[in-house]
């Protein structure tokens, strides 16, 4: 897609494409960390359960009933958020995108994109729950099929010159295929959970509310850390530069996501080790996968800069990305983010969120410095605030990690 988008979209359309994505990422304000909490809570309950040969969940009856009520709570919460938050995001997008005069037809694609985002959010919440039940492999297989279908639709639509509709239609495919795959794979489990929850009552509100406000601060802060760049570029540098920033962020986000698979795949296991107080197994699994994650990212860095150096001035699509200076800055940011994100996963596996103030202060610092960079500097230095934030926030996070880990182990 990173190759096809510059080939089949104009520079202006590319700008709207990635501005769509950044605005849709306002969904983080709807999620508020709920997806992570649901995965963690499900893992802590499932630590005392297992799947039998018929794929039925068996084990401690109390934990099974609590897991069922957790799933029902998850459905109610996700439904409420989808109904309330996404229409607001849709309206915000209209105001933002209408600020620039253009011949690009973006109105209907944005409406389709906004509606489908709500369905995708709801489906993702359910998948996070089942990942917490140690079904990471199965859920990732489902996500792969969803992504494959969405990518094929996007590929065909771009070739047929559907322009921004390509993005909207691919998300529509994501929503429809995701709904079908969830029904096909989990309908029996879902029915059993709903039936079990009818005959047993457990209030999750107190446990959730004690964490959700802390996660909310971290997740809202995360929007400013990761998504503020394209909208700011859209406002201060124009649509074409916004497209360059958007596709460059997409490239490094993709490499980060690929590298982070090592940590993501063991997240339920980390939560289960904590639930059972298996500290040695916890550390062994964590540090091994952190090393693999870092090595994978460094390999990605070598590939990206190798291509940029060898094919400089030979591939015109490289002109659709930001400059070499900005790319080096982004590579450094995301490499450090691998470490920070991994430490956060370890800490949150203990049903705690000790990074609230780190996230908040980092977000405020990045928002202010990025705004100043956007107003007074070129796009070469747009990410200076992001990179410099790791000087104090990275050090602070490591300090919290070492102290909490020592406390838990003792």
C-alpha positions as CSV (number, residue, x, y, z in Angstrom):
1,X,0.0,0.0,0.0
2,X,2.9,2.4,0.7
3,X,3.9,1.9,-2.9
4,X,0.4,1.9,-4.5
5,X,-0.8,5.1,-2.7
6,X,1.9,7.4,-4.3
7,X,1.3,5.7,-7.7
8,X,-2.5,6.0,-7.9
9,X,-3.2,9.1,-5.8
10,X,-2.3,12.7,-6.4
11,X,-0.1,14.4,-3.8
12,X,-3.2,16.3,-2.6
13,X,-5.3,13.1,-2.3
14,X,-2.5,11.4,-0.4
15,X,-2.7,14.3,2.1
16,X,-6.5,13.8,2.6
17,X,-5.9,10.0,2.8
18,X,-3.6,10.2,5.8
19,X,-5.5,13.1,7.4
20,X,-8.5,10.7,7.4
21,X,-6.5,8.1,9.2
22,X,-5.2,10.6,11.8
23,X,-8.7,11.9,12.5
24,X,-10.1,8.4,12.7
25,X,-7.4,7.8,15.3
26,X,-9.5,10.0,17.6
27,X,-11.2,6.7,18.3
28,X,-8.4,6.5,20.9
29,X,-10.5,9.1,22.8
30,X,-13.4,6.6,22.7
31,X,-11.3,3.6,23.6
32,X,-9.6,5.3,26.6
33,X,-7.5,2.1,27.1
34,X,-10.6,-0.1,27.5
35,X,-9.4,-2.6,25.0
36,X,-6.2,-3.2,26.9
37,X,-8.0,-3.5,30.2
38,X,-10.4,-6.0,28.8
39,X,-7.5,-8.1,27.5
40,X,-5.8,-8.0,30.9
41,X,-8.8,-8.7,33.0
42,X,-9.8,-11.6,30.7
43,X,-6.2,-13.0,30.9
44,X,-6.3,-12.8,34.7
45,X,-9.5,-14.8,34.9
46,X,-8.5,-17.3,32.1
47,X,-5.3,-18.1,34.0
48,X,-7.4,-20.6,36.0
49,X,-9.3,-21.9,33.0
50,X,-8.5,-23.8,29.8
51,X,-10.1,-25.1,26.5
52,X,-10.9,-28.8,26.4
53,X,-10.8,-30.9,23.2
54,X,-14.2,-29.6,22.1
55,X,-13.0,-26.0,22.5
56,X,-15.3,-25.5,25.5
57,X,-13.9,-23.5,28.4
58,X,-13.5,-25.6,31.5
59,X,-11.9,-25.1,35.0
60,X,-12.7,-23.2,38.1
61,X,-16.4,-22.4,38.1
62,X,-16.1,-19.0,39.8
63,X,-13.5,-17.7,37.3
64,X,-15.6,-19.1,34.5
65,X,-18.7,-17.1,35.7
66,X,-16.6,-14.0,36.2
67,X,-15.2,-14.3,32.7
68,X,-18.8,-14.6,31.3
69,X,-20.0,-11.5,33.1
70,X,-16.8,-9.7,31.9
71,X,-17.7,-10.4,28.3
72,X,-21.2,-9.1,28.7
73,X,-19.9,-5.9,30.4
74,X,-17.4,-5.6,27.5
75,X,-20.3,-5.7,24.9
76,X,-22.4,-3.1,26.8
77,X,-19.4,-0.7,27.2
78,X,-18.3,-1.0,23.5
79,X,-21.8,-0.5,22.2
80,X,-22.3,2.7,24.3
81,X,-19.0,4.1,23.1
82,X,-19.6,3.3,19.5
83,X,-23.0,5.0,19.6
84,X,-21.9,8.1,21.4
85,X,-18.3,8.8,20.4
86,X,-18.1,8.1,16.7
87,X,-20.8,10.6,15.5
88,X,-18.8,13.2,17.4
89,X,-15.6,12.2,15.6
90,X,-17.5,12.3,12.3
91,X,-18.5,16.0,13.0
92,X,-15.0,17.0,14.1
93,X,-13.6,15.5,10.9
94,X,-16.1,17.6,8.8
95,X,-15.0,20.8,10.5
96,X,-11.3,20.0,10.1
97,X,-11.4,18.8,6.5
98,X,-13.7,21.7,5.4
99,X,-11.0,24.2,6.4
100,X,-9.2,23.8,3.1
101,X,-10.6,24.6,-0.3
102,X,-10.1,21.7,-2.7
103,X,-11.5,19.8,-5.7
104,X,-10.9,16.5,-4.0
105,X,-14.2,14.7,-3.3
106,X,-13.8,13.7,0.4
107,X,-17.3,14.2,1.9
108,X,-19.0,10.8,1.2
109,X,-15.7,8.8,1.7
110,X,-15.3,10.4,5.1
111,X,-18.9,9.5,6.1
112,X,-18.4,5.9,5.1
113,X,-15.1,5.8,6.8
114,X,-16.5,7.3,10.0
115,X,-19.5,4.8,10.2
116,X,-17.3,1.8,9.4
117,X,-14.8,2.9,12.1
118,X,-17.5,2.4,14.8
119,X,-18.1,-1.2,13.6
120,X,-14.4,-1.9,13.4
121,X,-14.0,-0.6,17.0
122,X,-16.8,-2.8,18.3
123,X,-15.3,-5.9,16.5
124,X,-11.8,-5.1,17.8
125,X,-13.1,-5.0,21.4
126,X,-14.4,-8.5,21.1
127,X,-11.2,-9.7,19.6
128,X,-9.2,-8.2,22.4
129,X,-11.3,-10.1,24.9
130,X,-10.6,-13.4,23.2
131,X,-6.9,-12.6,23.0
132,X,-7.1,-12.3,26.7
133,X,-8.4,-15.9,26.8
134,X,-5.0,-17.0,25.3
135,X,-6.3,-17.2,21.8
136,X,-3.7,-14.9,20.4
137,X,-2.8,-17.2,17.5
138,X,-6.5,-17.7,16.5
139,X,-7.3,-14.0,16.8
140,X,-4.3,-13.0,14.8
141,X,-5.3,-15.5,12.1
142,X,-8.7,-13.7,12.0
143,X,-7.1,-10.3,11.9
144,X,-4.8,-11.5,9.0
145,X,-7.8,-12.6,7.0
146,X,-9.6,-9.3,7.7
147,X,-6.5,-7.3,6.7
148,X,-6.0,-9.4,3.5
149,X,-9.6,-8.8,2.3
150,X,-9.4,-5.1,3.1
151,X,-6.1,-4.8,1.3
152,X,-7.4,-6.6,-1.8
153,X,-10.4,-4.2,-1.9
154,X,-8.1,-1.3,-1.5
155,X,-5.7,-2.6,-4.2
156,X,-8.5,-3.1,-6.7
157,X,-10.2,0.2,-5.9
158,X,-6.9,2.2,-6.3
159,X,-6.3,0.6,-9.7
160,X,-9.8,1.4,-10.7
161,X,-9.2,5.1,-9.7
162,X,-11.7,5.2,-6.9
163,X,-9.3,7.6,-5.1
164,X,-10.4,8.3,-1.5
165,X,-13.3,5.8,-1.9
166,X,-10.6,3.1,-1.9
167,X,-9.8,3.8,1.8
168,X,-13.5,3.9,2.7
169,X,-14.3,0.7,0.9
170,X,-11.4,-1.1,2.4
171,X,-12.7,-0.2,5.9
172,X,-16.2,-1.3,4.9
173,X,-14.7,-4.7,3.9
174,X,-12.9,-4.7,7.3
175,X,-16.1,-4.2,9.1
176,X,-18.1,-6.8,7.2
177,X,-15.5,-9.5,7.1
178,X,-14.7,-8.9,10.8
179,X,-18.3,-9.3,11.8
180,X,-18.6,-12.5,9.8
181,X,-15.3,-14.0,11.2
182,X,-16.3,-13.2,14.8
183,X,-19.7,-14.9,14.3
184,X,-18.1,-17.9,12.5
185,X,-15.4,-18.5,15.2
186,X,-16.9,-17.4,18.4
187,X,-20.7,-17.5,18.2
188,X,-21.0,-20.6,20.4
189,X,-18.7,-19.2,23.1
190,X,-20.6,-15.9,22.9
191,X,-23.9,-17.6,23.4
192,X,-22.5,-19.6,26.4
193,X,-21.1,-16.4,28.0
194,X,-24.4,-14.6,27.6
195,X,-26.4,-17.6,29.1
196,X,-23.9,-18.0,32.0
197,X,-24.0,-14.3,32.8
198,X,-27.8,-14.3,33.1
199,X,-27.5,-16.7,36.1
200,X,-24.6,-14.9,37.8
201,X,-24.0,-11.4,38.8
202,X,-20.6,-9.7,39.3
203,X,-20.0,-5.9,39.1
204,X,-16.9,-5.0,37.2
205,X,-17.5,-1.3,37.4
206,X,-15.5,-0.7,40.6
207,X,-12.4,-2.5,39.2
208,X,-12.7,-0.8,35.8
209,X,-13.3,2.7,37.1
210,X,-10.3,2.4,39.4
211,X,-8.1,1.9,36.3
212,X,-10.0,3.5,33.4
213,X,-9.3,7.1,34.4
214,X,-5.6,6.4,34.5
215,X,-5.7,4.5,31.2
216,X,-7.8,7.3,29.7
217,X,-5.1,9.9,30.5
218,X,-2.4,7.6,29.0
219,X,-4.5,6.9,25.9
220,X,-5.5,10.5,25.2
221,X,-1.9,11.4,25.7
222,X,-1.0,8.7,23.2
223,X,-3.0,10.5,20.5
224,X,-0.8,13.6,20.8
225,X,2.3,11.5,20.9
226,X,1.5,9.5,17.7
227,X,-1.3,11.2,15.7
228,X,-0.8,15.0,16.1
229,X,1.7,15.4,13.3
230,X,-0.4,14.9,10.2
231,X,-3.3,17.2,11.3
232,X,-0.8,19.9,12.3
233,X,1.1,19.6,9.0
234,X,-2.3,19.8,7.2
235,X,-3.0,23.1,8.9
236,X,0.5,24.7,8.7
237,X,2.2,23.3,5.7
238,X,-0.7,22.2,3.4
239,X,-2.3,19.0,2.1
240,X,0.8,17.8,0.1
241,X,3.2,18.0,3.1
242,X,0.5,16.3,5.3
243,X,0.6,13.4,2.8
244,X,4.4,13.1,3.1
245,X,4.2,13.1,6.9
246,X,1.3,10.7,6.9
247,X,2.9,8.1,4.7
248,X,6.2,8.4,6.5
249,X,4.5,7.8,9.9
250,X,2.6,4.9,8.3
251,X,5.9,3.3,7.2
252,X,7.5,3.5,10.7
253,X,4.3,2.5,12.4
254,X,4.2,-0.6,10.2
255,X,7.8,-1.5,11.1
256,X,7.0,-0.9,14.8
257,X,3.9,-3.1,14.6
258,X,5.8,-5.9,12.9
259,X,8.6,-5.7,15.5
260,X,6.1,-5.4,18.4
261,X,4.5,-8.7,17.5
262,X,7.1,-10.4,19.8
263,X,5.7,-8.6,22.8
264,X,2.1,-8.5,21.6
265,X,2.0,-12.3,21.2
266,X,3.0,-13.0,24.8
267,X,0.9,-10.2,26.4
268,X,-1.8,-12.7,27.7
269,X,0.9,-15.0,29.0
270,X,2.6,-12.1,30.9
271,X,-0.8,-11.3,32.6
272,X,-1.2,-15.0,33.5
273,X,2.3,-15.2,35.0
274,X,1.4,-12.2,37.1
275,X,-1.9,-13.7,38.2
276,X,-0.1,-16.9,39.3
277,X,2.9,-14.9,40.7
278,X,5.3,-16.7,38.5
279,X,8.0,-14.0,38.5
280,X,10.9,-15.9,37.0
281,X,8.8,-17.1,34.0
282,X,7.5,-13.6,33.6
283,X,10.9,-12.0,33.3
284,X,12.3,-14.8,31.1
285,X,9.5,-14.4,28.6
286,X,9.5,-10.6,28.7
287,X,13.2,-10.0,28.3
288,X,13.6,-12.6,25.6
289,X,10.8,-11.1,23.5
290,X,12.0,-7.5,24.1
291,X,15.3,-8.5,22.6
292,X,13.7,-10.1,19.6
293,X,11.5,-7.0,19.1
294,X,14.4,-4.6,19.2
295,X,16.4,-6.7,16.7
296,X,13.5,-6.9,14.3
297,X,13.1,-3.1,14.3
298,X,16.8,-2.6,13.7
299,X,16.6,-4.9,10.7
300,X,13.7,-2.8,9.4
301,X,15.7,0.4,9.9
302,X,18.6,-1.1,7.8
303,X,16.2,-2.1,5.0
304,X,14.5,1.4,4.8
305,X,17.6,3.4,4.7
306,X,19.3,1.0,2.4
307,X,16.5,1.5,-0.1
308,X,16.6,5.3,0.3
309,X,20.4,5.5,-0.2
310,X,20.6,3.0,-3.1
311,X,17.5,4.3,-5.0
312,X,17.9,8.0,-4.2
313,X,16.7,10.1,-7.2
314,X,15.9,6.8,-9.0
315,X,12.4,6.1,-7.5
316,X,10.1,9.1,-7.8
317,X,7.8,7.7,-5.1
318,X,10.5,8.4,-2.5
319,X,9.7,12.1,-3.1
320,X,6.3,11.4,-1.4
321,X,8.1,10.8,1.9
322,X,9.7,13.3,4.3
323,X,13.4,14.2,4.0
324,X,16.3,12.0,5.1
325,X,16.7,14.2,8.2
326,X,13.1,13.7,9.3
327,X,13.3,9.9,8.5
328,X,16.3,9.5,10.8
329,X,14.5,11.4,13.5
330,X,11.5,9.1,13.1
331,X,13.6,6.0,13.2
332,X,15.1,7.0,16.5
333,X,11.7,7.8,18.0
334,X,10.2,4.5,17.1
335,X,13.2,2.5,18.2
336,X,12.9,4.1,21.7
337,X,9.2,3.6,21.5
338,X,9.8,-0.2,21.2
339,X,11.4,-0.1,24.7
340,X,8.9,2.2,26.3
341,X,5.9,0.3,24.9
342,X,7.3,-3.1,26.1
343,X,8.0,-1.8,29.6
344,X,4.4,-0.4,29.7
345,X,3.0,-3.9,28.8
346,X,5.0,-5.4,31.6
347,X,3.8,-2.9,34.2
348,X,0.2,-3.0,33.1
349,X,0.2,-6.8,33.3
350,X,0.0,-6.2,37.1
351,X,-3.4,-4.5,36.7
352,X,-1.8,-1.1,37.4
353,X,-1.1,2.0,35.3
354,X,2.0,3.7,36.9
355,X,2.7,5.7,33.7
356,X,-0.1,8.2,34.0
357,X,2.0,11.2,34.7
358,X,4.7,10.1,32.3
359,X,2.2,9.9,29.5
360,X,0.5,13.2,30.4
361,X,3.6,15.3,30.7
362,X,5.1,13.7,27.6
363,X,1.9,14.5,25.6
364,X,1.8,18.1,26.8
365,X,5.5,18.6,26.0
366,X,5.2,16.9,22.5
367,X,2.0,18.9,21.7
368,X,3.7,22.3,22.6
369,X,7.1,21.6,20.9
370,X,5.5,20.1,17.8
371,X,3.2,23.1,17.5
372,X,6.2,25.4,17.8
373,X,8.2,23.3,15.2
374,X,5.2,23.4,12.8
375,X,4.9,27.2,13.1
376,X,8.6,28.2,12.9
377,X,10.6,25.4,11.4
378,X,10.5,23.2,8.3
379,X,9.1,19.7,8.2
380,X,12.7,18.4,8.6
381,X,12.5,19.2,12.3
382,X,8.8,18.5,12.9
383,X,9.6,15.5,15.1
384,X,12.2,17.1,17.3
385,X,9.7,17.4,20.2
386,X,8.9,13.7,19.9
387,X,12.5,12.6,19.9
388,X,13.6,14.9,22.7
389,X,10.7,13.8,24.9
390,X,12.5,10.4,25.3
391,X,15.4,12.1,27.2
392,X,13.3,12.6,30.3
393,X,10.2,10.4,29.7
394,X,12.3,7.3,28.7
395,X,14.5,7.7,31.7
396,X,11.5,8.2,34.0
397,X,9.8,5.1,32.6
398,X,12.9,2.9,33.2
399,X,13.2,4.2,36.7
400,X,9.5,3.3,37.4
401,X,10.0,-0.1,35.9
402,X,13.0,-1.0,37.9
403,X,11.4,0.2,41.2
404,X,8.1,-1.6,40.6
405,X,9.8,-4.8,39.5
406,X,11.9,-4.8,42.6
407,X,8.9,-4.3,44.8
408,X,6.8,-7.0,43.1
409,X,9.7,-9.6,43.2
410,X,10.4,-8.9,46.9
